[in-house]
Amino acid sequence: MFEIHLLKRIVEAALLVSAQPLTLPQLSNLFDEFDMPSHDDLACALTQLQGDCAERGVELVEVASGFRYQVRQDVHAFVARLWSERPSRYSRALLETLSLIAYRQPITRAEIEQIRGVAVSTHIVRTLEEREWVRVVGYRDLPGKPELLGTTKQLLDYFNLKSLDQLPPLSEIRDIEEFDPQLAFGAVDAAIPAFVSTEAEAADADADAVAAEQEEQPDDASADTPEHAELSSASADDDAAPQLPSFSTSEEPPAGAAHEDTPDTLA
């Protein structure tokens, strides 16, 4: 039989050196078969260890995989500077797919695509499986036997959840616009009339500019007057007519040239 003080030290040391959370059965395996403490004694030691962390920078929490020590949120920003790697950023499509799997599991890819309205990228599913957040839990009894996807304990551990029951119910997630400003559907509808009016104003401005250019044309440009049009057409006809030699009436005909009206011609 272990004293509670010694039992606390053993449990605390095991949790600190373990890379994964430890469950009560795993903690019980630290002791010999004949000296194994009961689960009630281990639970009591864990409760006291949680109370001891009240004023410390770490806390003892229970997640889906067991108990673990972790850094508190108020000092996490300072401790995170020890690691040079930046936290992973996930796309909106990946988070939407993960949410559907968490709330609708087990679910197939075709059902996810039907809800989202777009195809599910194979890269997204592979990323979730590589992080061990999602796994194949079965196959739907349909042609082709599509895979049924479900979440894992690693996903719950990542979000500090003990079970899926701790997920916020969908009835509480109503005002989506407050969570993501990009989903402001009303703002998009209001922007459509403004866009149309802007195009109309641009068309009016172009028409005014054309009218102003026509008014600014010089006054001597009289090509559009009827008189100028007649002169222009006449000059165009003259240019198109063949060029014939012209003789002045005051000039005499060349020497030796007989004129039909002369007396010699009549004789």
C-alpha positions in Angstrom: 0.0 0.0 0.0 1.5 3.3 -1.2 1.2 6.6 0.7 -0.6 9.2 -1.2 2.4 11.5 -1.2 4.6 8.8 -2.8 1.9 7.9 -5.2 1.6 11.5 -6.4 5.3 11.7 -7.0 5.3 8.5 -9.1 2.3 9.5 -11.2 3.6 13.0 -11.7 7.0 11.7 -12.9 5.4 9.2 -15.3 3.2 11.9 -16.8 6.1 14.3 -17.3 8.4 11.8 -19.1 5.6 10.2 -21.2 5.3 11.5 -24.8 1.6 10.5 -24.8 -1.3 10.8 -22.4 -1.6 8.0 -19.9 -4.8 6.3 -18.8 -5.5 4.8 -15.4 -4.8 1.2 -16.5 -1.4 2.4 -18.0 -0.6 4.1 -14.7 -1.5 0.9 -12.8 1.0 -1.0 -14.9 3.8 1.0 -13.4 3.5 -1.0 -10.1 4.0 -4.6 -9.3 1.1 -6.9 -9.3 1.1 -7.3 -5.5 1.7 -3.6 -4.8 -0.7 -2.2 -7.4 -2.8 0.7 -6.1 -6.5 0.8 -6.8 -8.0 3.0 -9.4 -9.6 5.0 -6.6 -6.2 5.8 -5.1 -4.8 6.8 -8.6 -7.8 9.0 -9.2 -7.3 10.6 -5.8 -3.6 11.3 -6.6 -4.5 12.8 -10.0 -7.1 15.1 -8.4 -4.6 16.3 -5.9 -2.0 16.9 -8.6 -4.6 18.9 -10.6 -5.1 21.1 -7.5 -1.3 21.5 -7.1 -1.1 23.1 -10.6 -3.5 25.9 -9.7 -0.8 28.5 -9.5 1.7 26.9 -11.9 2.4 27.5 -15.6 1.3 23.9 -16.5 -2.0 22.1 -15.8 -3.0 18.5 -15.6 -5.9 17.7 -17.9 -7.8 14.7 -19.0 -8.2 14.2 -22.8 -9.6 11.4 -24.9 -6.3 9.4 -24.6 -5.7 9.9 -20.9 -4.1 12.3 -18.5 -1.3 14.7 -19.5 0.5 17.8 -18.4 0.3 20.8 -20.8 1.2 24.5 -20.8 -1.5 26.9 -19.8 -3.0 29.2 -22.4 -2.0 32.4 -20.7 1.8 31.5 -21.0 1.6 29.5 -24.2 2.6 32.4 -26.4 5.9 32.8 -24.5 6.8 29.1 -24.3 6.0 28.7 -28.1 9.1 30.8 -28.9 11.3 27.8 -28.0 10.2 26.1 -31.2 11.3 27.7 -34.5 8.6 25.9 -36.5 5.5 27.9 -37.1 2.1 26.4 -36.3 0.4 24.8 -39.3 -2.3 26.8 -41.0 -5.2 24.8 -42.5 -7.4 25.9 -45.4 -11.0 26.6 -45.1 -11.9 23.5 -47.2 -9.9 21.2 -44.8 -11.6 22.6 -41.7 -15.1 22.3 -43.3 -14.4 18.7 -44.3 -13.1 18.0 -40.8 -16.2 19.5 -39.2 -18.5 17.5 -41.3 -16.7 14.3 -40.4 -16.8 15.2 -36.7 -20.5 16.0 -36.6 -21.8 13.6 -39.2 -19.6 10.6 -38.7 -19.5 8.0 -40.1 -19.7 9.7 -43.4 -18.5 9.1 -47.0 -16.7 11.4 -49.3 -19.8 11.5 -51.6 -21.9 12.7 -48.7 -19.4 15.4 -47.8 -19.3 16.6 -51.4 -23.1 16.7 -51.5 -23.2 18.9 -48.4 -20.4 21.2 -49.4 -21.4 21.4 -53.1 -17.8 20.8 -54.3 -15.5 17.9 -54.8 -13.4 16.7 -51.8 -9.7 16.9 -52.6 -7.7 13.7 -52.1 -4.9 15.9 -50.6 -7.3 17.0 -47.9 -8.3 13.5 -46.9 -4.6 12.4 -47.0 -3.6 15.3 -44.8 -6.2 14.4 -42.2 -5.2 10.8 -42.2 -1.5 11.6 -41.9 -2.2 13.7 -38.8 -4.2 10.8 -37.5 -7.3 13.0 -37.1 -9.4 10.9 -39.4 -9.5 7.2 -40.1 -11.6 4.7 -42.1 -14.1 3.1 -39.7 -16.0 1.0 -42.2 -17.6 0.7 -45.6 -21.0 1.8 -46.8 -23.2 -1.1 -48.1 -23.5 0.5 -51.6 -22.0 -0.2 -55.0 -18.3 0.4 -54.9 -18.2 0.0 -51.1 -17.4 3.7 -50.3 -15.2 4.3 -47.2 -16.8 5.6 -44.0 -14.7 8.3 -42.3 -14.6 9.0 -38.6 -12.5 10.9 -36.1 -9.8 9.6 -33.8 -8.7 10.2 -30.2 -5.7 12.2 -31.5 -8.1 14.8 -32.9 -9.8 15.1 -29.5 -6.4 15.4 -27.8 -5.4 18.2 -30.1 -8.5 20.2 -29.2 -8.3 19.3 -25.5 -11.5 17.3 -25.6 -12.3 14.2 -23.6 -15.1 13.0 -25.9 -17.2 14.1 -28.9 -19.9 15.1 -26.5 -17.8 18.2 -25.6 -18.2 19.5 -29.1 -20.4 22.6 -29.2 -23.9 21.6 -30.5 -24.9 22.8 -33.9 -27.9 24.6 -32.4 -25.4 27.0 -30.7 -23.6 27.8 -34.0 -26.1 30.0 -35.6 -24.5 33.4 -36.3 -21.9 32.2 -38.7 -21.1 35.8 -39.7 -19.7 36.5 -36.3 -17.2 33.7 -36.6 -16.0 34.6 -40.1 -16.5 38.1 -41.5 -16.0 36.6 -45.0 -19.4 35.0 -44.7 -21.3 38.3 -44.6 -23.9 37.3 -47.1 -26.0 40.5 -46.6 -23.0 42.6 -47.5 -22.6 40.8 -50.8 -26.2 41.3 -51.7 -25.9 45.0 -50.8 -22.8 45.4 -53.0 -24.5 44.2 -56.2 -26.7 47.3 -56.7 -23.7 49.5 -56.0 -21.7 47.7 -58.7 -24.5 48.1 -61.3 -24.9 51.8 -60.5 -21.2 52.3 -60.9 -21.3 50.8 -64.4 -24.2 53.1 -65.3 -22.3 56.1 -64.1 -19.2 55.1 -66.0 -21.3 54.8 -69.2 -22.8 58.2 -68.7 -19.4 59.6 -68.1 -18.1 58.1 -71.4 -21.1 59.6 -73.3 -20.4 63.1 -71.8 -16.8 62.8 -72.8 -17.7 62.0 -76.4 -20.1 64.9 -76.6 -17.5 67.3 -75.2 -15.0 66.2 -77.8 -17.5 66.9 -80.6 -18.2 70.4 -79.2 -14.5 71.2 -79.0 -13.9 70.5 -82.7 -12.7 73.7 -84.6 -15.2 75.9 -86.4 -13.3 75.8 -89.7 -14.0 72.1 -90.0 -17.0 72.6 -92.2 -16.8 69.2 -93.9 -20.3 68.4 -92.7 -22.0 71.5 -94.4 -24.0 70.8 -97.6 -22.0 73.4 -99.7 -18.8 71.8 -98.7 -20.2 68.4 -99.5 -21.2 69.5 -103.0 -17.8 71.1 -103.6 -16.1 68.0 -102.4 -18.1 65.7 -104.6 -17.5 68.0 -107.6 -13.8 68.0 -107.0 -13.9 64.2 -106.6 -15.6 63.9 -110.0 -13.1 66.1 -111.6 -10.3 64.1 -110.3 -11.9 60.9 -111.5 -12.5 62.3 -115.1 -9.7 61.7 -117.7 -7.4 64.6 -118.3 -7.9 66.0 -121.9 -5.8 68.7 -123.6 -7.6 72.1 -123.4 -7.2 74.9 -125.9 -8.0 78.5 -125.3 -10.5 80.1 -127.8 -8.2 83.0 -128.3 -5.5 80.8 -129.7 -5.2 80.1 -133.4 -5.1 76.5 -134.6 -1.8 75.1 -135.5 -0.3 75.7 -139.0 -1.4 73.4 -141.7 -4.5 72.3 -139.8 -7.7 72.6 -141.8 -10.8 73.8 -140.2 -14.1 72.4 -141.3 -15.8 75.7 -141.4 -13.2 77.4 -143.6 -14.0 78.3 -147.3 -11.3 76.0 -148.5 -13.0 73.1 -147.0 -16.3 74.1 -148.5 -14.7 74.4 -152.0 
